[in-house]
Amino acid sequence: MCGAAKDAGVKGVDLANVEYVLINNLGVVTGKSLGLSQSASLAIGSAFSHFAGIADVLSGNAAAFLMVCSPIKSFIEGCDPRLLPKKLVELNKHGMPERSMWLQAIILFISFGGNAASQFYTILMDMMNVSSSAPYLFLIAAYTFFKAKKDLDLY
């Protein structure tokens, strides 16, 4: 069994921290392959995992701001207003669908239902994966209908 598989199988390694375990292992193996001492290799592993943690925090903060308003705002503005209740599509003085965003916040708090952090993290990861892949499914479906049209003037 290689070092990464052995480290990932240790008790306490879960979906939330497996990235840091693997990145730390990458640093240790890099140090060893460069012929560095055990302590220097461990220091490189620690530096790699700290750098990954800082990068995750910064990108997570940016994504949080983006993910809070962008999906619901683009959904509301891109959707035919006749399909949704008028109160949901109504924009406030700042041009934001305020009621829809409050509804989104309520749904977020409901999703806190489980008491385990790992369950919540898994739910968040699943939601992120679905929300990032669903638009491509719509594009794929739309493309097949687009290609089926014969009377389009593209120039």
DSSP file with accessible surface (Angstrom, degrees, kcal/mol):
  #  RESIDUE AA STRUCTURE BP1 BP2  ACC     N-H-->O    O-->H-N    N-H-->O    O-->H-N    TCO  KAPPA ALPHA  PHI   PSI    X-CA   Y-CA   Z-CA
    1    1 A M              0   0  187      0, 0.0     2,-0.0     0, 0.0     0, 0.0   0.000 360.0 360.0 360.0 130.8    0.0    0.0    0.0
    2    2 A C     >  -     0   0   83      1,-0.1     4,-2.3     4,-0.0     5,-0.2  -0.254 360.0-105.2 -73.8 166.4    1.4    3.4   -1.0
    3    3 A G  H  > S+     0   0   31      1,-0.2     4,-2.8     2,-0.2     5,-0.2   0.878 117.7  51.8 -60.4 -40.5    1.9    6.2    1.6
    4    4 A A  H  > S+     0   0   28      2,-0.2     4,-2.5     1,-0.2    -1,-0.2   0.930 111.6  45.7 -65.8 -44.3   -1.1    8.2    0.3
    5    5 A A  H  > S+     0   0   49      2,-0.2     4,-1.2     1,-0.2    -1,-0.2   0.900 114.3  49.4 -66.1 -38.1   -3.5    5.3    0.5
    6    6 A K  H  < S+     0   0  124     -4,-2.3     3,-0.3     1,-0.2     4,-0.2   0.935 113.5  45.8 -65.7 -44.1   -2.2    4.4    4.0
    7    7 A D  H >< S+     0   0   53     -4,-2.8     3,-1.1     1,-0.2    -2,-0.2   0.879 111.3  52.1 -66.4 -39.0   -2.5    8.0    5.2
    8    8 A A  H 3< S+     0   0   36     -4,-2.5    -1,-0.2     1,-0.2    -2,-0.2   0.750 105.1  56.9 -70.6 -22.9   -6.0    8.4    3.8
    9    9 A G  T 3< S+     0   0   66     -4,-1.2    -1,-0.2    -3,-0.3    -2,-0.2   0.450  81.6 114.0 -88.1   2.6   -7.2    5.2    5.5
   10   10 A V  S X  S-     0   0   79     -3,-1.1     3,-1.8    -4,-0.2     2,-0.0  -0.429  80.2 -97.2 -74.6 145.1   -6.3    6.4    9.0
   11   11 A K  T 3  S+     0   0  204      1,-0.2    -1,-0.1    -2,-0.1     3,-0.1  -0.360 111.4  35.5 -60.6 137.6   -9.1    7.0   11.5
   12   12 A G  T 3  S+     0   0   56      1,-0.3     2,-0.6    -3,-0.1    -1,-0.2   0.258  86.0 116.1  99.6 -12.6  -10.0   10.7   11.6
   13   13 A V    <   +     0   0   35     -3,-1.8    -1,-0.3    -5,-0.1     2,-0.2  -0.820  40.1 153.3 -90.6 121.7   -9.4   11.2    7.9
   14   14 A D    >>  -     0   0   73     -2,-0.6     4,-1.8    -3,-0.1     3,-0.7  -0.707  60.9 -74.7-134.8-171.5  -12.7   12.2    6.2
   15   15 A L  T 34 S+     0   0   91      1,-0.2     4,-0.3    -2,-0.2    -2,-0.0   0.806 125.0  56.2 -60.8 -28.7  -14.0   14.1    3.3
   16   16 A A  T 34 S+     0   0   42      1,-0.2    -1,-0.2     2,-0.1     4,-0.2   0.829 121.4  22.0 -76.1 -30.8  -13.3   17.4    5.0
   17   17 A N  T <> S+     0   0   55     -3,-0.7     4,-1.8     2,-0.1     3,-0.3   0.424  90.1  97.7-121.2   4.1   -9.5   16.9    5.6
   18   18 A V  H  X S+     0   0   42     -4,-1.8     4,-2.6     1,-0.2     5,-0.2   0.867  81.9  60.3 -63.5 -31.7   -8.4   14.3    3.1
   19   19 A E  H  > S+     0   0   72     -4,-0.3     4,-2.7     1,-0.2    -1,-0.2   0.937 106.6  45.3 -59.2 -44.9   -7.1   17.0    0.8
   20   20 A Y  H  > S+     0   0   70     -3,-0.3     4,-2.4     2,-0.2    -1,-0.2   0.859 111.0  52.8 -71.5 -33.3   -4.7   18.2    3.4
   21   21 A V  H  X S+     0   0   33     -4,-1.8     4,-2.3     2,-0.2    -1,-0.2   0.936 113.5  43.7 -64.3 -45.3   -3.6   14.7    4.3
   22   22 A L  H  X S+     0   0   73     -4,-2.6     4,-2.3     2,-0.2    -2,-0.2   0.904 114.3  49.1 -68.6 -39.9   -2.8   14.0    0.6
   23   23 A I  H  X S+     0   0   48     -4,-2.7     4,-2.2    -5,-0.2    -1,-0.2   0.910 111.2  50.6 -65.9 -39.7   -1.1   17.4    0.1
   24   24 A N  H  X S+     0   0   59     -4,-2.4     4,-2.3     1,-0.2    -2,-0.2   0.933 110.1  50.0 -61.7 -43.7    1.0   16.8    3.2
   25   25 A N  H  X S+     0   0   25     -4,-2.3     4,-2.8     1,-0.2     5,-0.3   0.887 107.0  55.4 -62.6 -37.5    2.0   13.4    1.9
   26   26 A L  H  X S+     0   0   89     -4,-2.3     4,-2.5     1,-0.2    -1,-0.2   0.927 108.9  47.5 -60.2 -43.9    2.9   15.1   -1.5
   27   27 A G  H  X S+     0   0    0     -4,-2.2     4,-2.6     2,-0.2    18,-0.3   0.911 112.2  48.9 -64.9 -41.2    5.3   17.4    0.4
   28   28 A V  H  X S+     0   0   16     -4,-2.3     4,-2.5     2,-0.2    -2,-0.2   0.941 113.8  45.8 -64.3 -45.6    6.8   14.6    2.4
   29   29 A V  H  X S+     0   0   75     -4,-2.8     4,-2.7     2,-0.2    -2,-0.2   0.899 111.8  52.7 -65.7 -38.0    7.4   12.5   -0.7
   30   30 A T  H  X S+     0   0   43     -4,-2.5     4,-1.4    -5,-0.3    -1,-0.2   0.936 110.3  48.0 -61.8 -45.0    8.8   15.5   -2.6
   31   31 A G  H  <>S+     0   0    0     -4,-2.6     5,-2.6    10,-0.2     3,-0.2   0.920 112.8  47.8 -61.8 -42.7   11.2   16.1    0.2
   32   32 A K  H ><5S+     0   0  115     -4,-2.5     3,-1.5     1,-0.2    -1,-0.2   0.906 110.0  51.9 -65.2 -41.3   12.3   12.5    0.3
   33   33 A S  H 3<5S+     0   0   92     -4,-2.7    -1,-0.2     1,-0.3    -2,-0.2   0.759 105.9  55.3 -70.9 -20.3   12.7   12.3   -3.5
   34   34 A L  T 3<5S-     0   0  118     -4,-1.4    -1,-0.3    -3,-0.2    -2,-0.2   0.448 120.6-111.5 -85.7  -1.3   14.9   15.4   -3.3
   35   35 A G  T < 5 +     0   0   68     -3,-1.5    -3,-0.2     1,-0.2    -2,-0.1   0.693  66.0 150.5  81.3  20.7   17.1   13.6   -0.8
   36   36 A L      < -     0   0   76     -5,-2.6    -1,-0.2    -6,-0.2    -2,-0.0  -0.375  50.7 -93.1 -81.7 164.0   16.2   15.8    2.1
   37   37 A S     >  -     0   0   67      1,-0.1     4,-2.6    -2,-0.1     5,-0.2  -0.192  38.0-103.4 -69.2 168.5   16.2   14.6    5.7
   38   38 A Q  H  > S+     0   0  105      1,-0.2     4,-2.4     2,-0.2     5,-0.2   0.916 122.2  48.3 -60.6 -44.2   13.0   13.2    7.4
   39   39 A S  H  > S+     0   0   89      1,-0.2     4,-2.1     2,-0.2    -1,-0.2   0.893 111.9  49.0 -67.7 -37.0   12.5   16.5    9.4
   40   40 A A  H  > S+     0   0   31      2,-0.2     4,-2.3     1,-0.2    -1,-0.2   0.904 111.2  50.6 -67.5 -39.1   13.0   18.6    6.3
   41   41 A S  H  X S+     0   0    0     -4,-2.6     4,-2.4     2,-0.2   -10,-0.2   0.911 110.4  49.0 -63.9 -41.8   10.5   16.4    4.3
   42   42 A L  H  X S+     0   0   86     -4,-2.4     4,-2.5     1,-0.2    -1,-0.2   0.882 109.7  52.5 -64.6 -37.1    8.0   16.7    7.1
   43   43 A A  H  X S+     0   0   58     -4,-2.1     4,-2.6     2,-0.2    -2,-0.2   0.901 109.3  49.1 -65.7 -39.7    8.5   20.5    7.1
   44   44 A I  H  X S+     0   0   42     -4,-2.3     4,-2.9     2,-0.2    -2,-0.2   0.923 111.1  50.5 -64.9 -42.5    7.8   20.6    3.3
   45   45 A G  H  X S+     0   0    0     -4,-2.4     4,-2.4   -18,-0.3    -2,-0.2   0.923 111.4  47.8 -59.8 -43.3    4.7   18.5    3.8
   46   46 A S  H  X S+     0   0   50     -4,-2.5     4,-2.5     2,-0.2    -2,-0.2   0.915 111.9  49.6 -64.2 -41.9    3.5   20.9    6.5
   47   47 A A  H  X S+     0   0   56     -4,-2.6     4,-2.6     2,-0.2    -2,-0.2   0.922 110.7  50.6 -63.9 -42.1    4.2   23.9    4.3
   48   48 A F  H  X S+     0   0   74     -4,-2.9     4,-2.4     1,-0.2    -2,-0.2   0.932 112.8  45.3 -60.7 -46.1    2.4   22.4    1.4
   49   49 A S  H  X S+     0   0   21     -4,-2.4     4,-2.2     2,-0.2    -1,-0.2   0.882 112.7  51.0 -70.4 -33.6   -0.7   21.6    3.5
   50   50 A H  H  X S+     0   0  120     -4,-2.5     4,-2.5     2,-0.2    -1,-0.2   0.919 110.6  49.1 -66.9 -41.1   -0.7   25.1    5.1
   51   51 A F  H  X S+     0   0  153     -4,-2.6     4,-2.6     1,-0.2    -2,-0.2   0.918 111.1  49.8 -62.9 -42.5   -0.5   26.7    1.7
   52   52 A A  H  X S+     0   0   11     -4,-2.4     4,-2.5     1,-0.2    -1,-0.2   0.898 110.5  51.3 -62.9 -39.3   -3.4   24.5    0.5
   53   53 A G  H  X S+     0   0   18     -4,-2.2     4,-2.3     2,-0.2    -2,-0.2   0.924 110.7  47.0 -63.7 -44.1   -5.4   25.5    3.6
   54   54 A I  H  X S+     0   0  105     -4,-2.5     4,-2.5     2,-0.2     5,-0.2   0.926 112.7  49.8 -63.5 -43.2   -4.8   29.2    3.0
   55   55 A A  H  X S+     0   0   42     -4,-2.6     4,-2.6     1,-0.2     5,-0.3   0.907 111.0  50.0 -62.2 -39.9   -5.7   28.9   -0.7
   56   56 A D  H  X S+     0   0   47     -4,-2.5     4,-2.5     2,-0.2    -1,-0.2   0.896 110.3  49.5 -66.1 -40.0   -8.9   27.0    0.3
   57   57 A V  H  X S+     0   0   89     -4,-2.3     4,-2.4     2,-0.2    -2,-0.2   0.947 114.0  44.9 -64.7 -46.3   -9.9   29.7    2.8
   58   58 A L  H  X S+     0   0  114     -4,-2.5     4,-2.0     1,-0.2    -2,-0.2   0.936 117.4  43.1 -65.0 -45.4   -9.4   32.5    0.4
   59   59 A S  H  X S+     0   0   68     -4,-2.6     4,-2.7    -5,-0.2    -1,-0.2   0.870 112.8  54.5 -70.0 -32.3  -11.1   30.8   -2.5
   60   60 A G  H  X S+     0   0   35     -4,-2.5     4,-2.4    -5,-0.3    -2,-0.2   0.903 107.8  49.1 -65.8 -41.2  -13.9   29.6   -0.2
   61   61 A N  H  X S+     0   0   91     -4,-2.4     4,-1.8     2,-0.2    -2,-0.2   0.927 113.7  46.2 -62.9 -44.1  -14.5   33.2    1.0
   62   62 A A  H  X S+     0   0   63     -4,-2.0     4,-2.1     1,-0.2    -2,-0.2   0.926 113.6  48.8 -64.3 -42.9  -14.7   34.4   -2.6
   63   63 A A  H  X S+     0   0   43     -4,-2.7     4,-3.7     1,-0.2     5,-0.2   0.867 106.3  57.6 -66.1 -34.8  -16.9   31.6   -3.6
   64   64 A A  H  X S+     0   0   51     -4,-2.4     4,-1.5     2,-0.2    -1,-0.2   0.939 109.0  44.5 -62.0 -45.7  -19.3   32.2   -0.7
   65   65 A F  H  X S+     0   0  162     -4,-1.8     4,-1.1     1,-0.2     5,-0.3   0.908 118.4  44.6 -63.9 -40.7  -19.9   35.8   -1.8
   66   66 A L  H  X S+     0   0  103     -4,-2.1     4,-2.0     1,-0.2    -2,-0.2   0.919 113.9  48.3 -69.6 -42.6  -20.3   34.6   -5.4
   67   67 A M  H  < S+     0   0   79     -4,-3.7     5,-0.3     1,-0.2    -1,-0.2   0.702 103.0  63.2 -75.3 -19.0  -22.5   31.7   -4.6
   68   68 A V  H  < S+     0   0   83     -4,-1.5     4,-0.3    -5,-0.2    -1,-0.2   0.945 122.5  11.0 -72.4 -46.4  -24.9   33.5   -2.3
   69   69 A C  H  X S+     0   0   39     -4,-1.1     4,-2.2    -5,-0.2     5,-0.3   0.788 115.5  68.1-106.2 -28.5  -26.3   36.0   -4.8
   70   70 A S  H  X S+     0   0   47     -4,-2.0     4,-2.9    -5,-0.3     5,-0.3   0.935  99.9  44.9 -64.4 -49.9  -25.2   34.9   -8.3
   71   71 A P  H  > S+     0   0   54      0, 0.0     4,-2.4     0, 0.0     5,-0.2   0.953 119.1  40.8 -62.7 -46.2  -27.1   31.6   -8.8
   72   72 A I  H  > S+     0   0   34     -4,-0.3     4,-2.8    -5,-0.3     5,-0.2   0.913 117.1  49.1 -69.5 -37.9  -30.4   32.9   -7.5
   73   73 A K  H  X S+     0   0   53     -4,-2.2     4,-2.8     2,-0.2     5,-0.3   0.943 114.4  44.5 -66.9 -44.4  -30.0   36.3   -9.2
   74   74 A S  H  X S+     0   0   74     -4,-2.9     4,-2.0    -5,-0.3    -1,-0.2   0.878 114.5  50.5 -68.7 -34.2  -29.2   34.7  -12.6
   75   75 A F  H  X S+     0   0  116     -4,-2.4     4,-1.3    -5,-0.3    -2,-0.2   0.948 114.2  43.4 -66.1 -46.4  -32.0   32.1  -12.2
   76   76 A I  H  < S+     0   0   11     -4,-2.8     3,-0.2     1,-0.2    -2,-0.2   0.927 118.8  42.9 -66.3 -44.4  -34.5   34.8  -11.4
   77   77 A E  H  < S+     0   0  104     -4,-2.8    -1,-0.2    -5,-0.2    -2,-0.2   0.814 117.5  46.2 -73.9 -27.7  -33.4   37.2  -14.1
   78   78 A G  H  < S+     0   0   68     -4,-2.0     2,-0.2    -5,-0.3    -1,-0.2   0.636  97.9  86.5 -88.4 -14.0  -33.0   34.4  -16.7
   79   79 A C  S  < S-     0   0   26     -4,-1.3     5,-0.1    -3,-0.2    -4,-0.0  -0.577  92.4-100.3 -87.7 149.6  -36.3   32.8  -16.0
   80   80 A D    >   -     0   0   58     -2,-0.2     3,-2.3     1,-0.2     4,-0.5  -0.527  30.5-137.6 -65.6 122.4  -39.5   33.8  -17.6
   81   81 A P  G >  S+     0   0   76      0, 0.0     3,-0.7     0, 0.0    -1,-0.2   0.747  99.7  66.5 -59.5 -20.6  -41.3   35.9  -15.0
   82   82 A R  G 3  S+     0   0  202      1,-0.2     4,-0.1     4,-0.0    -2,-0.1   0.705  93.3  61.1 -73.9 -15.3  -44.6   34.2  -15.7
   83   83 A L  G <  S+     0   0  128     -3,-2.3    -1,-0.2     2,-0.1    -3,-0.0   0.695 104.2  50.5 -83.5 -19.5  -43.2   30.9  -14.4
   84   84 A L  S <  S-     0   0   39     -3,-0.7     5,-0.1    -4,-0.5    -8,-0.0  -0.821  99.0 -86.1-118.6 157.2  -42.6   32.2  -10.9
   85   85 A P    >>  -     0   0   79      0, 0.0     4,-1.3     0, 0.0     3,-1.1  -0.324  39.5-121.9 -59.0 143.0  -44.7   34.1   -8.3
   86   86 A K  H 3> S+     0   0  166      1,-0.3     4,-1.0     2,-0.2     3,-0.1   0.840 110.6  58.9 -58.4 -34.1  -44.5   37.8   -8.8
   87   87 A K  H 34 S+     0   0  120      1,-0.2    12,-0.3     2,-0.2    -1,-0.3   0.828 104.2  51.8 -66.6 -30.4  -43.2   38.4   -5.3
   88   88 A L  H <4 S+     0   0   41     -3,-1.1    12,-0.5     1,-0.2    -1,-0.2   0.837 112.2  43.7 -75.4 -32.5  -40.1   36.1   -6.0
   89   89 A V  H  < S+     0   0   32     -4,-1.3     2,-0.2    -8,-0.1    -1,-0.2   0.579  86.2 113.4 -91.5  -6.0  -39.1   37.9   -9.2
   90   90 A E     <  -     0   0   92     -4,-1.0     9,-0.4    -5,-0.2     2,-0.3  -0.441  59.7-142.5 -69.2 129.8  -39.6   41.4   -7.8
   91   91 A L        -     0   0   80     -2,-0.2    -2,-0.1     6,-0.2    -1,-0.1  -0.717   8.7-133.5 -93.9 146.0  -36.3   43.3   -7.5
   92   92 A N    >   -     0   0   44      4,-2.7     3,-2.2    -2,-0.3    -1,-0.1  -0.148  43.8 -79.8 -84.1-172.7  -35.5   45.7   -4.6
   93   93 A K  T 3  S+     0   0  194      1,-0.3    -1,-0.1     2,-0.1    -2,-0.0   0.703 131.5  55.4 -66.0 -16.5  -34.0   49.1   -5.0
   94   94 A H  T 3  S-     0   0  140      2,-0.2    -1,-0.3     0, 0.0    -3,-0.0   0.341 119.7-107.5 -95.3   4.6  -30.5   47.6   -5.4
   95   95 A G  S <  S+     0   0   27     -3,-2.2    -2,-0.1     1,-0.3    -4,-0.0   0.728  78.9 128.3  77.8  22.3  -31.6   45.4   -8.3
   96   96 A M        -     0   0   43     -6,-0.0    -4,-2.7     4,-0.0     2,-2.1  -0.885  69.2-120.2-112.9 142.9  -31.5   42.2   -6.3
   97   97 A P     >  +     0   0    0      0, 0.0     4,-2.2     0, 0.0     5,-0.2  -0.529  40.3 177.7 -77.7  81.4  -34.3   39.6   -5.9
   98   98 A E  H  > S+     0   0   92     -2,-2.1     4,-2.3    -8,-0.3     5,-0.2   0.895  72.1  48.7 -59.1 -46.6  -34.5   40.1   -2.2
   99   99 A R  H  > S+     0   0  110     -9,-0.4     4,-2.3   -12,-0.3    -1,-0.2   0.906 111.6  50.6 -64.7 -37.7  -37.4   37.7   -1.4
  100  100 A S  H  > S+     0   0    3    -12,-0.5     4,-2.4   -10,-0.3    -1,-0.2   0.890 109.6  50.7 -65.4 -38.2  -35.8   35.0   -3.4
  101  101 A M  H  X S+     0   0   44     -4,-2.2     4,-2.2     2,-0.2    -2,-0.2   0.884 109.1  50.7 -69.0 -35.9  -32.5   35.4   -1.6
  102  102 A W  H  X S+     0   0  161     -4,-2.3     4,-2.4     2,-0.2    -2,-0.2   0.914 109.9  50.8 -65.5 -39.5  -34.3   35.2    1.8
  103  103 A L  H  X S+     0   0   81     -4,-2.3     4,-2.5     1,-0.2    -2,-0.2   0.919 109.0  51.2 -62.1 -41.4  -36.0   32.0    0.6
  104  104 A Q  H  X S+     0   0   59     -4,-2.4     4,-2.3     1,-0.2    -1,-0.2   0.912 109.2  50.8 -61.8 -40.7  -32.5   30.7   -0.4
  105  105 A A  H  X S+     0   0   29     -4,-2.2     4,-2.4     2,-0.2    -2,-0.2   0.906 108.8  51.2 -65.0 -39.6  -31.3   31.6    3.1
  106  106 A I  H  X S+     0   0   94     -4,-2.4     4,-2.2     2,-0.2    -2,-0.2   0.934 110.0  49.4 -63.5 -42.4  -34.2   29.7    4.7
  107  107 A I  H  X S+     0   0   99     -4,-2.5     4,-1.9     1,-0.2    -2,-0.2   0.908 109.2  53.2 -63.3 -38.9  -33.4   26.7    2.6
  108  108 A L  H  < S+     0   0   69     -4,-2.3     4,-0.4     1,-0.2    -2,-0.2   0.939 109.6  47.3 -61.5 -44.6  -29.8   26.9    3.7
  109  109 A F  H >< S+     0   0  138     -4,-2.4     3,-1.1     1,-0.2    -1,-0.2   0.864 109.1  54.4 -67.7 -33.9  -30.7   27.0    7.4
  110  110 A I  H >< S+     0   0  121     -4,-2.2     3,-1.7     1,-0.2    -1,-0.2   0.885 100.0  61.5 -64.4 -34.8  -33.1   24.0    6.9
  111  111 A S  G >< S+     0   0   26     -4,-1.9     3,-0.6     1,-0.3    -1,-0.2   0.637  85.6  75.7 -69.7  -9.4  -30.2   22.0    5.3
  112  112 A F  G <   +     0   0   97     -3,-1.1    -1,-0.3    -4,-0.4    -2,-0.1   0.404  63.3 115.5 -76.5   5.6  -28.4   22.4    8.7
  113  113 A G  G <   +     0   0   70     -3,-1.7    -1,-0.2     2,-0.1    -2,-0.1   0.802  54.9  76.4 -48.0 -41.2  -30.8   19.7    9.9
  114  114 A G  S <  S-     0   0   38     -3,-0.6     6,-0.0     1,-0.1     0, 0.0  -0.401  72.6-145.9 -72.4 150.5  -28.1   17.1   10.6
  115  115 A N  S    S+     0   0  161     -2,-0.1     2,-0.4     4,-0.0    -1,-0.1   0.557  72.2  88.5 -95.5  -4.9  -26.0   17.5   13.7
  116  116 A A     >  -     0   0   34      1,-0.1     4,-1.8     2,-0.0     5,-0.2  -0.773  67.3-146.6 -98.0 134.6  -22.7   16.1   12.2
  117  117 A A  H  > S+     0   0   81     -2,-0.4     4,-2.7     1,-0.2     5,-0.2   0.865  99.7  57.0 -64.9 -34.9  -20.4   18.5   10.5
  118  118 A S  H  > S+     0   0   58      2,-0.2     4,-2.3     1,-0.2    -1,-0.2   0.890 105.5  50.9 -67.1 -34.7  -19.2   15.8    8.0
  119  119 A Q  H  > S+     0   0   99      2,-0.2     4,-2.4     1,-0.2    -1,-0.2   0.929 111.7  47.6 -65.0 -43.4  -22.9   15.3    6.9
  120  120 A F  H  X S+     0   0   47     -4,-1.8     4,-2.7     2,-0.2    -2,-0.2   0.920 111.2  50.7 -63.4 -42.4  -23.3   19.0    6.3
  121  121 A Y  H  X S+     0   0   79     -4,-2.7     4,-2.6     1,-0.2    -1,-0.2   0.912 110.1  50.2 -62.6 -40.4  -20.0   19.1    4.4
  122  122 A T  H  X S+     0   0   54     -4,-2.3     4,-2.6     2,-0.2    -1,-0.2   0.916 110.2  50.2 -63.8 -41.4  -21.1   16.2    2.2
  123  123 A I  H  X S+     0   0   67     -4,-2.4     4,-2.8     2,-0.2    -2,-0.2   0.933 111.4  48.6 -61.6 -44.8  -24.4   18.0    1.5
  124  124 A L  H  X S+     0   0   63     -4,-2.7     4,-2.6     1,-0.2    -2,-0.2   0.919 111.6  48.9 -61.8 -43.4  -22.5   21.2    0.6
  125  125 A M  H  X S+     0   0   49     -4,-2.6     4,-2.6     2,-0.2    -1,-0.2   0.919 112.4  48.3 -64.3 -41.5  -20.2   19.3   -1.7
  126  126 A D  H  X S+     0   0   92     -4,-2.6     4,-2.5     2,-0.2     5,-0.2   0.921 112.2  49.1 -63.8 -42.9  -23.1   17.5   -3.4
  127  127 A M  H  X S+     0   0   94     -4,-2.8     4,-2.8     1,-0.2    -2,-0.2   0.909 112.1  48.8 -62.7 -40.6  -24.9   20.8   -3.8
  128  128 A M  H  X S+     0   0   88     -4,-2.6     4,-1.9    -5,-0.2    -2,-0.2   0.922 111.5  49.2 -65.9 -42.4  -21.8   22.4   -5.3
  129  129 A N  H  X S+     0   0   86     -4,-2.6     4,-1.3     2,-0.2    -2,-0.2   0.918 114.6  44.6 -64.3 -42.4  -21.3   19.5   -7.7
  130  130 A V  H  X S+     0   0   94     -4,-2.5     4,-2.8     1,-0.2     3,-0.4   0.943 113.5  49.6 -67.0 -45.5  -24.9   19.5   -8.9
  131  131 A S  H  < S+     0   0   59     -4,-2.8    -1,-0.2     1,-0.2    -2,-0.2   0.809 113.4  46.6 -67.8 -26.2  -25.0   23.3   -9.2
  132  132 A S  H  < S+     0   0   62     -4,-1.9     4,-0.2    -5,-0.2    -1,-0.2   0.727 120.0  37.7 -87.1 -18.9  -21.8   23.4  -11.2
  133  133 A S  H >X S+     0   0   55     -4,-1.3     4,-1.3    -3,-0.4     3,-0.6   0.747  98.6  74.8-102.1 -25.1  -22.8   20.5  -13.6
  134  134 A A  H 3X S+     0   0   27     -4,-2.8     4,-1.8     1,-0.2     3,-0.5   0.894  91.3  56.1 -58.2 -43.1  -26.5   21.1  -14.1
  135  135 A P  H 3> S+     0   0   66      0, 0.0     4,-2.2     0, 0.0    -1,-0.2   0.882 104.6  54.2 -59.1 -33.8  -26.0   24.1  -16.5
  136  136 A Y  H <> S+     0   0  152     -3,-0.6     4,-2.5    -4,-0.2    -2,-0.2   0.858 103.7  55.2 -67.7 -33.1  -23.9   22.0  -18.8
  137  137 A L  H  X S+     0   0  117     -4,-1.3     4,-2.3    -3,-0.5    -1,-0.2   0.916 108.6  48.1 -64.4 -40.9  -26.6   19.4  -19.0
  138  138 A F  H  X S+     0   0  155     -4,-1.8     4,-2.8     2,-0.2    -2,-0.2   0.905 111.4  50.5 -65.0 -39.9  -29.0   22.1  -20.2
  139  139 A L  H  X S+     0   0  112     -4,-2.2     4,-2.4     2,-0.2    -2,-0.2   0.907 109.6  50.4 -64.4 -40.6  -26.4   23.3  -22.7
  140  140 A I  H  X S+     0   0  110     -4,-2.5     4,-1.6     2,-0.2    -2,-0.2   0.940 113.3  45.4 -62.4 -45.4  -25.9   19.8  -24.1
  141  141 A A  H  X S+     0   0   47     -4,-2.3     4,-1.5     1,-0.2    -2,-0.2   0.929 113.8  49.0 -64.6 -42.8  -29.7   19.3  -24.5
  142  142 A A  H  X S+     0   0   55     -4,-2.8     4,-2.5     1,-0.2    -1,-0.2   0.878 106.3  57.7 -64.9 -35.7  -30.1   22.8  -26.1
  143  143 A Y  H  X S+     0   0  130     -4,-2.4     4,-2.9     1,-0.2    -1,-0.2   0.894 102.3  53.6 -64.2 -38.9  -27.2   22.1  -28.5
  144  144 A T  H  X S+     0   0   80     -4,-1.6     4,-1.2     1,-0.2    -1,-0.2   0.915 111.9  44.9 -63.4 -39.7  -28.9   19.0  -29.8
  145  145 A F  H  X S+     0   0  149     -4,-1.5     4,-0.9     2,-0.2    -2,-0.2   0.887 112.5  52.7 -69.3 -36.9  -32.1   21.0  -30.6
  146  146 A F  H >< S+     0   0   90     -4,-2.5     3,-0.8     1,-0.2    -2,-0.2   0.931 109.2  48.3 -62.0 -45.7  -30.0   23.8  -32.1
  147  147 A K  H 3< S+     0   0  120     -4,-2.9    -1,-0.2     1,-0.2    -2,-0.2   0.788 104.5  61.5 -67.8 -24.9  -28.2   21.4  -34.4
  148  148 A A  H 3< S+     0   0   67     -4,-1.2     2,-0.3    -5,-0.2    -1,-0.2   0.760  83.6  94.6 -74.2 -21.6  -31.5   19.9  -35.5
  149  149 A K    <<  -     0   0  127     -4,-0.9     3,-0.2    -3,-0.8    -3,-0.0  -0.527  50.4-178.2 -73.9 131.0  -32.7   23.2  -36.9
  150  150 A K        +     0   0  182     -2,-0.3    -1,-0.1     1,-0.1    -4,-0.0   0.646  69.1  64.7-102.7 -20.2  -32.0   23.5  -40.6
  151  151 A D        +     0   0  139      2,-0.1     2,-0.4     0, 0.0    -1,-0.1   0.014  69.4 127.3-100.8  32.7  -33.2   27.0  -41.4
  152  152 A L        -     0   0   75     -3,-0.2     2,-0.8    -6,-0.1    -6,-0.0  -0.729  48.0-151.8 -92.5 133.8  -30.7   29.1  -39.3
  153  153 A D        +     0   0  140     -2,-0.4    -2,-0.1     1,-0.1    -3,-0.0  -0.903  16.2 179.6-101.3 105.8  -28.7   31.9  -40.8
  154  154 A L              0   0  117     -2,-0.8    -1,-0.1     0, 0.0    -2,-0.0   0.477 360.0 360.0 -89.1  -1.1  -25.5   32.0  -38.7
  155  155 A Y              0   0  246      0, 0.0    -2,-0.0     0, 0.0     0, 0.0  -0.811 360.0 360.0-119.4 360.0  -23.8   34.8  -40.6
